[in-house]
Amino acid sequence: MSRRPALSHFDDAGAARMVDVGVKAETVRVATASGRVVMADATARAVRAGKIGKGDVLGVARLAAIQAAKRTADWIPLCHSLRLTGIEVDLRVRSRGVDIAATVRAFDRTGVEMEALVAVSAAALTIYDMCKAIDRGIVIETIRLDAKQGGRSGTWTRARSPGHDG
């Protein structure tokens, strides 16, 4: 029977703690996350055409993603503040929604997975907020880590599953 790895965010007594990364090497860290905002086709067309009354949905969502990635330690209690070196946000309007991908880079002692996930989350929530007045049925789906590089654990990429587009 294999042992489950220890959860590093808990001390021996089970109390939450922030992991000490001081002895870890600074390396290039990269993570990509993605998600999707599902909406009515008419809402997606309005987003694409820039016809949402609150303004440029994609532009505001991109800025929200960047801002949130930079403030991840404020969102997630046990995350370290990192020196981010780059954030890329890709927003693609599809027939029934918006696909979101965020890639975050840093040169630091711990990974940027949470920053990429927070970026996608903030973009999705911003899209929801800007479109909810015309479409109450919007759903935020499948926010997930797709790939990470750097650090002791090296490179990891999500395997594509049959019938899944992304």
C-alpha positions as a Markdown table, in Angstrom:
| # | Residue | x | y | z |
|---|---|---|---|---|
| 1 | Met | 0.0 | 0.0 | 0.0 |
| 2 | Ser | 1.5 | 3.3 | -1.0 |
| 3 | Arg | 1.6 | 6.3 | 1.4 |
| 4 | Arg | 0.0 | 9.5 | 0.5 |
| 5 | Pro | 2.5 | 12.4 | 0.4 |
| 6 | Ala | 2.4 | 14.7 | 3.4 |
| 7 | Leu | 0.5 | 17.9 | 3.0 |
| 8 | Ser | 3.1 | 20.6 | 3.3 |
| 9 | His | 0.7 | 23.3 | 4.5 |
| 10 | Phe | 0.1 | 21.5 | 7.8 |
| 11 | Asp | 2.4 | 21.2 | 10.8 |
| 12 | Asp | 2.8 | 18.0 | 12.9 |
| 13 | Ala | -0.2 | 19.1 | 15.0 |
| 14 | Gly | -2.4 | 19.6 | 11.9 |
| 15 | Ala | -2.4 | 23.4 | 12.1 |
| 16 | Ala | -2.2 | 25.4 | 8.9 |
| 17 | Arg | 1.2 | 26.9 | 8.1 |
| 18 | Met | 3.0 | 28.8 | 5.4 |
| 19 | Val | 5.7 | 26.5 | 3.9 |
| 20 | Asp | 9.3 | 27.9 | 4.4 |
| 21 | Val | 10.7 | 28.1 | 0.8 |
| 22 | Gly | 13.9 | 29.9 | 1.9 |
| 23 | Val | 16.2 | 26.9 | 1.1 |
| 24 | Lys | 14.7 | 26.3 | -2.3 |
| 25 | Ala | 16.6 | 27.4 | -5.4 |
| 26 | Glu | 15.3 | 30.3 | -7.4 |
| 27 | Thr | 14.4 | 29.1 | -10.9 |
| 28 | Val | 12.2 | 30.0 | -13.8 |
| 29 | Arg | 8.6 | 28.9 | -13.0 |
| 30 | Val | 5.8 | 28.8 | -15.6 |
| 31 | Ala | 2.2 | 27.7 | -15.2 |
| 32 | Thr | -0.8 | 27.7 | -17.6 |
| 33 | Ala | -4.4 | 27.4 | -16.5 |
| 34 | Ser | -7.6 | 27.5 | -18.4 |
| 35 | Gly | -11.4 | 27.8 | -17.9 |
| 36 | Arg | -14.6 | 28.6 | -19.8 |
| 37 | Val | -17.5 | 30.9 | -19.3 |
| 38 | Val | -20.6 | 29.3 | -20.9 |
| 39 | Met | -23.4 | 31.7 | -22.0 |
| 40 | Ala | -26.2 | 32.0 | -24.6 |
| 41 | Asp | -25.1 | 32.4 | -28.2 |
| 42 | Ala | -26.6 | 35.9 | -28.3 |
| 43 | Thr | -24.5 | 36.9 | -25.3 |
| 44 | Ala | -21.4 | 35.6 | -26.9 |
| 45 | Arg | -22.2 | 37.5 | -30.1 |
| 46 | Ala | -22.7 | 40.7 | -28.0 |
| 47 | Val | -19.3 | 40.2 | -26.3 |
| 48 | Arg | -17.6 | 39.6 | -29.6 |
| 49 | Ala | -19.2 | 42.8 | -31.1 |
| 50 | Gly | -18.5 | 44.9 | -28.0 |
| 51 | Lys | -22.2 | 45.5 | -27.4 |
| 52 | Ile | -22.3 | 44.8 | -23.7 |
| 53 | Gly | -23.5 | 48.0 | -21.9 |
| 54 | Lys | -20.7 | 47.8 | -19.2 |
| 55 | Gly | -17.9 | 48.2 | -21.8 |
| 56 | Asp | -15.1 | 46.1 | -23.3 |
| 57 | Val | -15.7 | 42.7 | -21.7 |
| 58 | Leu | -12.6 | 41.1 | -23.0 |
| 59 | Gly | -10.3 | 44.1 | -22.2 |
| 60 | Val | -11.6 | 44.4 | -18.7 |
| 61 | Ala | -11.4 | 40.6 | -18.1 |
| 62 | Arg | -7.8 | 40.6 | -19.3 |
| 63 | Leu | -6.9 | 43.4 | -16.9 |
| 64 | Ala | -8.7 | 41.6 | -14.0 |
| 65 | Ala | -6.7 | 38.5 | -14.7 |
| 66 | Ile | -3.4 | 40.3 | -14.7 |
| 67 | Gln | -4.3 | 42.3 | -11.6 |
| 68 | Ala | -5.5 | 39.1 | -9.7 |
| 69 | Ala | -2.4 | 37.1 | -10.6 |
| 70 | Lys | -0.2 | 39.8 | -9.1 |
| 71 | Arg | -2.3 | 39.7 | -5.9 |
| 72 | Thr | -2.7 | 36.0 | -5.5 |
| 73 | Ala | -1.2 | 36.0 | -2.0 |
| 74 | Asp | -4.1 | 38.3 | -1.0 |
| 75 | Trp | -6.7 | 35.8 | -2.3 |
| 76 | Ile | -5.1 | 32.5 | -1.1 |
| 77 | Pro | -4.0 | 32.7 | 2.6 |
| 78 | Leu | -1.0 | 30.3 | 2.4 |
| 79 | Cys | 0.5 | 31.5 | -0.9 |
| 80 | His | 3.8 | 33.3 | -1.1 |
| 81 | Ser | 4.1 | 36.7 | -2.7 |
| 82 | Leu | 6.1 | 36.0 | -5.9 |
| 83 | Arg | 8.2 | 38.1 | -8.3 |
| 84 | Leu | 6.2 | 37.6 | -11.5 |
| 85 | Thr | 8.0 | 38.3 | -14.7 |
| 86 | Gly | 5.2 | 37.9 | -17.1 |
| 87 | Ile | 1.5 | 37.2 | -17.5 |
| 88 | Glu | -0.3 | 36.4 | -20.7 |
| 89 | Val | -4.1 | 36.1 | -21.0 |
| 90 | Asp | -5.8 | 34.7 | -24.0 |
| 91 | Leu | -9.6 | 35.2 | -24.3 |
| 92 | Arg | -11.4 | 33.6 | -27.2 |
| 93 | Val | -15.1 | 34.1 | -27.9 |
| 94 | Arg | -16.7 | 30.9 | -29.1 |
| 95 | Ser | -20.3 | 30.3 | -30.2 |
| 96 | Arg | -21.6 | 29.7 | -26.6 |
| 97 | Gly | -19.0 | 31.3 | -24.4 |
| 98 | Val | -15.5 | 32.5 | -23.8 |
| 99 | Asp | -12.4 | 30.3 | -23.4 |
| 100 | Ile | -9.8 | 31.7 | -21.1 |
| 101 | Ala | -6.1 | 30.7 | -20.8 |
| 102 | Ala | -3.5 | 32.4 | -18.6 |
| 103 | Thr | 0.2 | 31.7 | -18.5 |
| 104 | Val | 2.2 | 33.1 | -15.6 |
| 105 | Arg | 6.0 | 33.3 | -15.3 |
| 106 | Ala | 8.2 | 34.0 | -12.4 |
| 107 | Phe | 11.8 | 33.7 | -11.2 |
| 108 | Asp | 11.4 | 32.5 | -7.7 |
| 109 | Arg | 11.5 | 29.7 | -5.1 |
| 110 | Thr | 8.0 | 28.3 | -5.6 |
| 111 | Gly | 5.6 | 27.7 | -8.5 |
| 112 | Val | 3.1 | 30.0 | -10.1 |
| 113 | Glu | 0.2 | 27.5 | -10.4 |
| 114 | Met | -2.0 | 29.4 | -8.1 |
| 115 | Glu | -1.3 | 32.7 | -9.9 |
| 116 | Ala | -2.4 | 31.1 | -13.2 |
| 117 | Leu | -5.6 | 29.7 | -11.6 |
| 118 | Val | -6.4 | 32.9 | -9.9 |
| 119 | Ala | -5.9 | 34.8 | -13.2 |
| 120 | Val | -8.4 | 32.6 | -15.0 |
| 121 | Ser | -10.9 | 32.8 | -12.1 |
| 122 | Ala | -10.8 | 36.6 | -12.0 |
| 123 | Ala | -11.3 | 36.8 | -15.8 |
| 124 | Ala | -14.2 | 34.4 | -15.6 |
| 125 | Leu | -15.8 | 36.3 | -12.7 |
| 126 | Thr | -15.3 | 39.6 | -14.5 |
| 127 | Ile | -17.0 | 38.2 | -17.7 |
| 128 | Tyr | -19.9 | 36.9 | -15.6 |
| 129 | Asp | -20.2 | 40.3 | -13.8 |
| 130 | Met | -20.2 | 42.3 | -17.0 |
| 131 | Cys | -22.7 | 40.0 | -18.8 |
| 132 | Lys | -25.1 | 38.9 | -16.0 |
| 133 | Ala | -27.6 | 41.7 | -16.7 |
| 134 | Ile | -28.4 | 40.2 | -20.1 |
| 135 | Asp | -27.8 | 36.5 | -19.3 |
| 136 | Arg | -28.6 | 35.1 | -15.9 |
| 137 | Gly | -27.8 | 31.5 | -17.0 |
| 138 | Ile | -24.0 | 32.0 | -17.4 |
| 139 | Val | -21.9 | 29.2 | -16.0 |
| 140 | Ile | -18.2 | 29.2 | -15.1 |
| 141 | Glu | -16.7 | 25.8 | -15.9 |
| 142 | Thr | -13.6 | 23.7 | -15.7 |
| 143 | Ile | -11.0 | 26.1 | -14.2 |
| 144 | Arg | -7.9 | 23.9 | -14.1 |
| 145 | Leu | -4.1 | 23.7 | -14.3 |
| 146 | Asp | -3.0 | 22.6 | -17.7 |
| 147 | Ala | 0.8 | 22.7 | -17.4 |
| 148 | Lys | 3.6 | 23.8 | -15.1 |
| 149 | Gln | 7.4 | 24.0 | -15.4 |
| 150 | Gly | 10.2 | 24.5 | -13.0 |
| 151 | Gly | 11.2 | 23.6 | -9.5 |
| 152 | Arg | 12.0 | 20.2 | -8.0 |
| 153 | Ser | 9.0 | 18.5 | -9.5 |
| 154 | Gly | 9.9 | 19.6 | -13.1 |
| 155 | Thr | 7.5 | 19.7 | -15.9 |
| 156 | Trp | 3.9 | 18.5 | -15.8 |
| 157 | Thr | 1.3 | 18.6 | -18.6 |
| 158 | Arg | -2.4 | 17.6 | -18.3 |
| 159 | Ala | -3.1 | 14.6 | -20.5 |
| 160 | Arg | -5.9 | 15.2 | -23.0 |
| 161 | Ser | -8.9 | 13.1 | -22.4 |
| 162 | Pro | -10.9 | 11.7 | -25.4 |
| 163 | Gly | -13.7 | 14.0 | -26.4 |
| 164 | His | -12.4 | 16.9 | -24.5 |
| 165 | Asp | -11.5 | 20.0 | -26.4 |
| 166 | Gly | -9.0 | 21.6 | -24.2 |
